[in-house]
Amino acid sequence: MASKVQSLQTQLSCFQPFEWAPPATVNVGLIASQVTSVVGLSDSIGGVGVKLELVNNQYPTQYVNVVEDRSAAGAGWQTSYIIQDWPGGVGNIVFNQAAGNSTAGQWGYTNLYAFSGSTINALDWNPLVSDHLHEAGTSFSPCYSTGYVFDDGQSNITGALVNTAAGSVVRWTNAYSFRARVNQSWPQWSAEQALYLKKNVASMGDLRIYLRKGSTVHGPIRPVSRFTIPEATCVQNNGSACNTVPYDYAVLVWNILGVDVGIAIPDLSDGVSLNMEETTYCSNANDLTCGNINFHAWKRLPSANILAGSVRTVARDYVIGTLPQLAALGYTIQ
């Protein structure tokens, strides 16, 4: 159960360099039978996740962070959302998780967190200020007193061990809540929970992604290189970008010191965006540290008659274990 949120936290961290990687200041972890996982958030950049570590328990001191933490105000592990304005308005308005990186480097709101064991609860709400307009490219920053604000937000992450016939696995539930400041009605309101992944770690761990719907499995998709996905709309421009149809679940697999470790993400009923960017942080497309891989799971929420003071939550499960353990839970990749 989340701690009761008492107040609005409006303290800002401003003008951090674009490539700066915020430290993980709030950390929790869980040890399952074969895999350990640690989650770390930044308390000064909107509570964005900057650490999702996978550990092969045969090598208990070797922690592998798969999350791209550079420019975490627009990357990391976070929940963002897009509001489609009415015809004649400003177009699609993009909001990150109480953070942004489109103007003069990174900015983010600070927050206080109660954390222990496997649970992180935000103690305050943060203003959700828009980062940019999608079509126009216009960018905003509360550090310059610009941007739209319709909602406040707060993050809660809960972990649990889940038993399977092949041993226990880790399940993280990443929940982000939105509290409406004003009555709202929009043509469309869509949230995405995104995992930005380190491209060099993906290469070393031979990252493979599987997408399943019924008896159909797409994969292995190796997003370190340019790729396409059947049934998806894909473009090739400074990497690959695909928008997909809905799926039952995805499984992302890394080889962690000799053991394939997967993250199963269920309920992809509103589709996925999977992108590989080649030159996000520098200009050499052949340098694995220049790019990133980002996996966006979409969730479309009702957009009409959003009442001031009402709270809506987007929550996703991430189940972490070996492939036989995930298969025991029904997440098969064949």
N, C-alpha and C positions, 0 to 999 in steps of 0.2 A: 504494500500500500504506500503510495507516494506521500511524502510529508506535506502538510498543509502549506500552501504558498501564501505568504503574508503580505508582500509588498512588491512594488515595481522598482527594479534596479536599473538605473539609467546611466551608471558610470561607464564611460567609453575608453577603450584603448584605440588610439589613432595612429595613422601614418607608419605602420610597420612595413618593412620592405616586402615586396610581392613574393619573393622566394623564401622569406623567413618561415621556419618551421616552428610553430608554437610548442612549447614543452607540454608534456602530459602531466598536469598538476593534480588530477583527480584519477586515482587508479583502483581497480578492483580485478579480481581474478578467480578462476575456478580450476581445480585439478580433477579431470576425469580419469578413467582407467588407463587410456593410452595417450590422451592429448590434454594439454593444459592450454588455457587461453586467458589473456590479460587484456582488459579494455582501459584506455586512458583518454580523458577529456582535457581540453584546455578551458580553464575557468575564466580566461580573459578574452577569448575569441568565441563568444556565443555558446560555449559548452560543446563545440564541435569535437567529434572524436578524432584524435590524432594518433591513436595507437589501437591496433587490433593484432595482438601477438598470438602466434601459433607455436606450440612447443611439442615436439616428439618426446614423450616421457622417458625414452631411453637415453636422451641427452638433456637432462632437466635444467641445465644452465644455458642452453642455446635458445634464445628467444628471437623469433623471426617476426618483425612487424611488417604486415602486408599492406598497410594503409599509407598512401602518399600524404605526408603531413605538410609539405611545402605549400604555401599559399592556402592554408587550411580554411581561411575565411570563405573560399569558394571551392574547397576540395575536401580532403579528409573523409569522415563518415558523418553525414549530416542529412537533415530533412529540410528540403527547400520547397517552395511552392510558386505557382504561376497563376495569376488572375487574368482572365480574358476580359478586357473592358468592352463596353457596349459599342456598337457601330458609331463612328464619329469621335470616339475617345482616343486614348493614347496607345491602344494596342495591348499587347501582353506585357504585364508587369511582373518582374522576377524578384523574388524575395529569398535570400539565403537564411541560415539559421542564426538570427540576431547577429549577423556579421556580413561582411562584403569585401570585395577586392577589385572593384572596377574603377575606383578613383583614388589616386595618390597612395597606392599601396593598400595594405589590409587594415580593416577596422573591425571592432567587435565589442559587444557589451560584456561586461564582467557579471559574474553571478556567484552566489555561495551555494555549496553542495553538501548535503549529508551523505556520507558514503562509508560503507563498512561491508566486509565480506564480499558479497556479489551484487550489491545494490547501490545505485547512485540516484539521488533525488535532488533536483533543483529546489532551492528554498525561496526563490523570487521569480517573478515574471520579468522578461526583457521586452523592450519595444522591438517590433519587427519592421525595420525600415527597408524599403525596396533597394535593391542593388543596381538594377538597370531596366531599361525598356528593351524587350527582345528584338523587335523589328528595327527600331530607330537607333539602337545602340547607345542611347543616352544613359549616362551613369550617374549614380547618386552616392552621397555619403552624409550621415548625420554629423560627421566631423566638420562638414561645411553647411550644416543645417539644410540639407536637401534630401528629397525622397518622400515617398508616400508611406503612411502608417495607418493601417486599418485594424491590426491585431497585435496582441502581445503573445509571447511564447515561452515555454519552459520544457526542459528535457528530463526524462527519467529512463534509466537503464536498469534492467533486472536480469540477473543470471540464475540458472538452476541446473542441476545435474539431472539427466534423464537416463534411466536404465534401459538397456536393450539386451537382447539375447547374446550380444557380442561384447557386452561391457557398457559402461556409462559414457555419455557424451555431454557436451556443454551446450546449453541453449541460452543465448542472449536475446532479450526482448528490448528493442530500441523504440521508445515511445516519445513522441513530441506532441505537445498540446498547444492549441491555438485558442486564445480568448478574444472574442470580438470586442473592439472598442466602440463600434457604432453598428447600427442596423445596416445590413448589406444585402445586395442582390446582384449577381453577376451572370453573364451567359455561361461561364465555365470557371471552375476552381479546381486545380489539380495539384496534388502534392507528389513529391518524389523523395524517396530515401535512397541516397547515393553512397556507394563505396568507391572512392578514388584509390587506385592501387598502384604501388610502386612497380614501374616497368622493369627495373633491373632485378628486383626480387621475383617478379613474375617469370623472367627469363631463367634465373637460377633454379627456380622451383618448377619449371615447365608448366606454368599455369594453363589449365584446360577448363573450359566452361561447357556445361551440358544444359540444354533447355528441353524440358519434357512436357508434352501435352498428350494425355491418353497413352496410346502405344507408340507415339512418335517421339523420337529423341534426336535433337540436333546436337552434334558434337562428336568428337572433341573440337571445340573452337579454340585456337591458340591466338589470343589477341595481342601477343607481343609483336606479331607481324600483321600486315593488312589482311582483312578477312571479309567474308560475306556470310549471311545467314539465310537459309531457305525461308521463304514466306515473309521476309523482312524487307523494308525499304532501306537500302544502303547507298551511301555515297563515299567516294574516295577523294579526300582533300586534306592534305597534311595528316594522313592517317586514314582511319576507317570510322564511319558512324552509321549505326543501324538502329532503326526503330522497328520493334517487332510486334507480332500478334500476341495475344495473351498466352500464358503457359501455366501449367499446374505448379511447377517449381523449377528452380535452377540449382545446379551444384557447381561450385567453383572449387577446383582441386589444385593444390600445390604438393610437390614432393618435398617433405620436410625431413632432411637428413635420412633419406631412405624409406620413409613411410608416406604414402599418399594420404593427405589430410584434406577433407572437404568441408566447405561451408554450404549447407543446404538452405535455400531461401524459398519458402513456400508462398502460395497464393499470389501469383503474378497475373491476376485477372484483368488488369488494365494495361498490360504490356510492359516492355523493357526497352530502355535505350542503352546500347553498349557501344562505347567509343574507345578508340585508341588514338591518342594524340602524339605526334612525333616530335614536335618542337615547342612544347609548352614553356619550358624553363630556359632553353638555349636553342641555338640554331642548327645544330648538327643532328640530322634525322637518324644517323647511324649510332649516335650515343644514347644508350639506354637510359641514362640519367636525365636526358632532355625531355622525355615524354612521360605520359601516364596512361593508365587504363581506367575508364570509369564505367561503373555498372549502376544504372538508375532503374529502380523499381517504382512504377507509377501507381498512384491511388487517386481516383477521381471522387471527390466528396460533393454532396449536394451544394449547389451554389446559390440557391434562392432562399429568401427569408431567413437569413442568418441574423439572429437577434443579438443586440448589444449585451455583453456579459455572458453569452453562451460559450461553452467550451467544447471544442472538437479535438479528437486525438487521432493521430496516425501512428500505428504501431506495427512493427515487423519482427518476426522471429528469424534468428540466424542459428542454425544447428550445426555444431562443429564436432567432427569425429573422423575416424577412419572410414574408408569406403564400405567395408563390411558392416560397420556399426550403422552408418546412414542407410544402407540397404535394409537392415533389420527394422528400420523405422518406415520403410516404404520409399526412400529416396534412392532409386536405382538409376544407373546411367547406361544400361544396355537394354 
